[in-house]
């Protein structure tokens, strides 16, 4: 699985699942769409998530524009948590597993900080992940069941997830809704995510 197998150019606010589910399934690699077993796993997951996706639109309430941006960003931070938790569970390399544990803790702190600001802005705590993230994890689970998963594959998945998180941070910082302490907090998280991505790239090069 290479990073290019999924469309990483999709803008974060669209990647959360605001398009239709059929379009999302259409973004899966052609070889996967043609593999009936994997397609059923991923397609079934997307359909099961449809209710949650539709319910999401009812959550907005009277929260501020800043809260809406934080809520959107939290979907990707929560994806980051799940991604690194999976890496911890799957990696057999003690050193890498220790690093992934650090990234789980870091991501959880990111979410705690953003949720604190979100509730201060009149929003509700956000603990959900993106629909595309769920679909990607379902796809990777199905692929692992057929081909297994090694350290190189795990690192590739982490790189993909971190790249996606970076795009979400960039989107949050460019839409001009964040200000003051909230913006500084998001900028700090973005910088740390950039550092993580650079380190993951170096680790991946060693696995090549």
N, C-alpha and C positions, 0 to 999 in steps of 0.2 A: 504493500500500500504506500504510494507516494503522496506527498502533500498535494500535488496537483490533481489527485483523483477527485477531490471535491472543489467546488468553486470558491476559493478563498478571496476572490475579488468582490464577493457580494457584500454590500454595505451592511453593517451590524443591525441597523434598525429594520432592515428587511430580512435579515438572517434569523431573527427571533421567531419567524413563522407567520409574518403578516401576509405572505402570499398564500395561495391555496396549497393543500397537502399534495395534490397531484403534481404540481410544479416541483415541489420539494423532492418527491420520489423521482421525478424526471432528472434531477441533478445527480443522481447516483451513477456511478460508472456503468457503461453499457454492458460490460461483462458480468456485473452483479445483477443488473436488471434482468438479464437473460438466464440467470441461475435461479431456478424456481425455489429452491429451499431457502436461500438467503433472502430472496425477494419477499417471500412470505413472512419471514421474520421481521424485516424492516418495514414492509408495507403494513403488516399487522400492528406494529408499534405505532406508526404514524396515525393509523385510523383510530387506535385506542386513545391517542392523545388529542383527538379532535375536540372532544368535549371540553377538556382543560383549556385548549386554545381559544375556543369561543367564549369561555367564561372569563378569560383574562380581560376582555374589553370592558367588562362590568366593574372592574376594580378601580378605575381611574379616580372617581369621586371629584372632590374639589381641590386636589393637591396642586401645588405650584408647578410651573414649567421646570424649575430646578429639580423638584421631586420626580417629575416624569423622566428626566434624564437619568437620575440616580436609579430609578426603578429599572429602566432599560439596561443600564450598565450592570446591575446586580445579576441579571440573567446570565451574563457572560462570566462574571466572577464565580457564580455558583457552578457553572460548567467547569471552570478551572478547578474548583474544589473536587468535583467528581472525577475529573480526568486524572488528577494526581493521586487521589485515593485508589483508583484502579491501578495506577502504575505501582503504587506501594504493594498492592495485593498480588500483582503479576510478576514483578521483577524478582529475579533470583540473584542479582548482584547486590551484595550487602552495602557497598558504597553508594550505588545509585539509589537503592531503596531508602537509605538515610537522607539523601538529597531530596527525594520525592516527598518524604515525610516533612521536611522543612518547608517545602512548597505548599503542602496541604495546610500547615499551620499558618503560613503567610497568607494564603488565600482566604482562610477562615477569618483572619484578622481584617483583611480587606473588606469582607462582607459585613463584619460587625461594625466597622467604622462607617461604611456607606449606609447601612441600615439605621444607624444612629442619626445621621444627617437626614435620611429619608423621613423618619418619623417626626423629626423636628420641623420638617417642611410640610407636615400634614398628610404624608403618605402612610401606607401600611408596610410592615416588614415584608421583604421579598425573599423567598427561599426557593423559588422555582428555577429551573434551567430552561434553555432554549429548546424549541422543538427540533431544530436542526442538530443541536448537540445530542439530543436523545436518539435521533435517527442515526447519527454517526456512531454513537456507542453501540447501538443495536447492530449496525453493519459490522463493526469490528468484532463484536462477540460472535456473530455468525461466521465471519471469516476465520476467526481463531478456532472455531469448532471444526473447520475443514482443513486448515493448514497449520494450526498452532501459532504461537506468538513468542518471538525471541526479543532480546534486549534492543536490537536495532529497530524492530517494529514498534516497541513501546516508546522509544525515543522519538520515532517519526510521528507517532500519535501526539506526544507531548508538544513537539514543535508545531504541529498543525493547530493544536488547541491554544498554544501561546500566541501564535500569529493571529488567530481569530480574536483573542482577548485584546491584543494590541490595536487591532482595527476598531474594536468597541471603544477603547479609551480615546483613540484619535477622534472618533465620531463625537464622543461626549464632550471633548475639549474644543471642538470646532463649531459646535452649534450655538455657542454664545449664551447658554442658559446658566452655566455655573459661574459663581462669583465668590469672592472672599475665602474663608477657611475651607469651604467645600471644594472649591476649585483647586486650592493648594493640596488638599488631601488626594484628589484624583490625579493631579500632576505627579505627586510622589509615588502613587501606586503605578502609574504609567512608566515612570523611570525605573522602578524595580522590575516591572514586567519586561522592559527592554533588556535589562541586565540578565534576567532569567533566560530570555530567548537567545542571547549571545552565548551564554554558557551551554545551553542545550545544543546549539549548533556545534560547538567545540566537542562536546561529548559524542554527538552523532558522527562527527568526522573520524573519531577514534574507532567507531564501530564499523566504518566503511571497509 
